[in-house]
Amino acid sequence: MTHKFKFLNQVVFLGFFSNLS
């Protein structure tokens, strides 16, 4: 479960960063 959460967090962070750029 932790791995999935970490992966989801990374995806969200990446999307947020891309949207910010």
PABA-951295 format. One record per atom (N, C-alpha, C, CB): x, y, z; atom name; residue in one letter. Coordinates in nm, 4 decimals, decimal comma, always signed. Glycine has a CB too. Layout:
BEGIN
ATOM          X          Y          Z   tikol   kolti
ATOM          X          Y          Z      CA       a
...
//
This chain:
BEGIN
ATOM          X          Y          Z   tikol   kolti
ATOM    +0,0833    -0,1196    +0,0000       N       m
ATOM    +0,0000    +0,0000    +0,0000      CA       m
ATOM    +0,0881    +0,1265    +0,0000       C       m
ATOM    -0,0950    -0,0005    +0,1228      CB       m
ATOM    +0,1987    +0,1154    +0,0730       N       t
ATOM    +0,2878    +0,2319    +0,0804      CA       t
ATOM    +0,3465    +0,2634    -0,0569       C       t
ATOM    +0,4012    +0,2073    +0,1823      CB       t
ATOM    +0,3807    +0,1582    -0,1315       N       h
ATOM    +0,4396    +0,1793    -0,2631      CA       h
ATOM    +0,3393    +0,2496    -0,3542       C       h
ATOM    +0,4846    +0,0451    -0,3251      CB       h
ATOM    +0,2147    +0,2042    -0,3483       N       k
ATOM    +0,1117    +0,2638    -0,4330      CA       k
ATOM    +0,0920    +0,4114    -0,3968       C       k
ATOM    -0,0217    +0,1864    -0,4190      CB       k
ATOM    +0,0917    +0,4378    -0,2668       N       f
ATOM    +0,0719    +0,5755    -0,2212      CA       f
ATOM    +0,1864    +0,6647    -0,2693       C       f
ATOM    +0,0608    +0,5807    -0,0672      CB       f
ATOM    +0,3084    +0,6108    -0,2597       N       k
ATOM    +0,4254    +0,6869    -0,3024      CA       k
ATOM    +0,4188    +0,7147    -0,4528       C       k
ATOM    +0,5553    +0,6108    -0,2672      CB       k
ATOM    +0,3786    +0,6134    -0,5285       N       f
ATOM    +0,3687    +0,6278    -0,6739      CA       f
ATOM    +0,2628    +0,7323    -0,7087       C       f
ATOM    +0,3347    +0,4918    -0,7405      CB       f
ATOM    +0,1486    +0,7248    -0,6402       N       l
ATOM    +0,0407    +0,8197    -0,6665      CA       l
ATOM    +0,0852    +0,9612    -0,6307       C       l
ATOM    -0,0861    +0,7815    -0,5871      CB       l
ATOM    +0,1549    +0,9723    -0,5182       N       n
ATOM    +0,2026    +1,1036    -0,4756      CA       n
ATOM    +0,2989    +1,1610    -0,5786       C       n
ATOM    +0,2708    +1,0946    -0,3380      CB       n
ATOM    +0,3863    +1,0760    -0,6324       N       q
ATOM    +0,4838    +1,1220    -0,7311      CA       q
ATOM    +0,4125    +1,1682    -0,8581       C       q
ATOM    +0,5852    +1,0100    -0,7638      CB       q
ATOM    +0,3127    +1,0921    -0,9000       N       v
ATOM    +0,2386    +1,1265    -1,0215      CA       v
ATOM    +0,1678    +1,2608    -1,0025       C       v
ATOM    +0,1359    +1,0152    -1,0570      CB       v
ATOM    +0,1035    +1,2772    -0,8868       N       v
ATOM    +0,0320    +1,4020    -0,8590      CA       v
ATOM    +0,1301    +1,5188    -0,8544       C       v
ATOM    -0,0460    +1,3919    -0,7256      CB       v
ATOM    +0,2429    +1,4956    -0,7885       N       f
ATOM    +0,3448    +1,6009    -0,7779      CA       f
ATOM    +0,3965    +1,6396    -0,9161       C       f
ATOM    +0,4619    +1,5545    -0,6883      CB       f
ATOM    +0,4206    +1,5373    -0,9985       N       l
ATOM    +0,4709    +1,5622    -1,1335      CA       l
ATOM    +0,3684    +1,6415    -1,2142       C       l
ATOM    +0,5043    +1,4291    -1,2046      CB       l
ATOM    +0,2427    +1,6017    -1,2029       N       g
ATOM    +0,1363    +1,6708    -1,2755      CA       g
ATOM    +0,1238    +1,8141    -1,2282       C       g
ATOM    +0,0029    +1,5979    -1,2585      CB       g
ATOM    +0,1326    +1,8336    -1,0977       N       f
ATOM    +0,1217    +1,9684    -1,0415      CA       f
ATOM    +0,2378    +2,0549    -1,0895       C       f
ATOM    +0,1188    +1,9632    -0,8868      CB       f
ATOM    +0,3579    +1,9973    -1,0871       N       f
ATOM    +0,4772    +2,0698    -1,1303      CA       f
ATOM    +0,4655    +2,1072    -1,2780       C       f
ATOM    +0,6041    +1,9850    -1,1060      CB       f
ATOM    +0,4150    +2,0132    -1,3576       N       s
ATOM    +0,4010    +2,0371    -1,5016      CA       s
ATOM    +0,2967    +2,1463    -1,5261       C       s
ATOM    +0,3613    +1,9060    -1,5759      CB       s
ATOM    +0,1902    +2,1434    -1,4481       N       n
ATOM    +0,0844    +2,2432    -1,4626      CA       n
ATOM    +0,1349    +2,3802    -1,4212       C       n
ATOM    -0,0386    +2,2045    -1,3794      CB       n
ATOM    +0,2225    +2,3817    -1,3208       N       l
ATOM    +0,2775    +2,5082    -1,2717      CA       l
ATOM    +0,3693    +2,5706    -1,3768       C       l
ATOM    +0,3545    +2,4864    -1,1392      CB       l
ATOM    +0,4434    +2,4857    -1,4448       N       s
ATOM    +0,5378    +2,5336    -1,5446      CA       s
ATOM    +0,4669    +2,5961    -1,6649       C       s
ATOM    +0,6270    +2,4197    -1,5903      CB       s
//
